[in-house]
Amino acid sequence: MSNDSRMKRGGGRPGGPQLGTPGGGPVIDKTGDETLQAMIKDEVPFFKQMEY
């Protein structure tokens, strides 16, 4: 499929790459989201524990 035909039908899916499809959508910076950062800091020790 050429780039022209891909652009005519709307391009890739928004939100990033998915298997078998081109990436799309902007990168969203979540570093300023205090709630999300607190959740990440809470979960990180659990994931570190799972490393072998």
N, C-alpha and C positions, 0 to 999 in steps of 0.2 A: 504494500500500500504506500503510495507516495505521500509526501508531506502535504501537498495541496489537498488531496482527498481527505486526509485526516483533519485538516483545519476546517474544511467545509462541513464535516459532521460534528464538529465541536471539540476536537482534540481529545486529550486523555482525561482521566477522572481527576477531580479536584482532591487535594489532600495528600498526594504523594504517590509513589510508584506502587503498583500492584502486579502480581504475577501475570505475565503475558500482555501487559498493557503499558503504555508510556506513562511517566510520572506527570503530575500536573499540580496546579494550585501553588499558592505562595507558602513560604516557610513561615510558620507562626512562632514568634518568640514568646515563651511562657515564663521567662526568668523574672518578670515583674509581678507574677501572680503569687502572692504570699501564701494563699491557701494551698495551691498546688505544690509549691516548694516545701511547705510543712508536711504534706502527705508523702512526698518523695523522701524527705529526711527520715520520716517515721518508718518507711518500708525498706530503705536501703540496707539496714543491718540484717534483716531477714534474708534478703537475696545474697548478701555476702556469706551468710552462714551456709547457704546451699552449695557454695563452690567446693570442689573436691581438690 
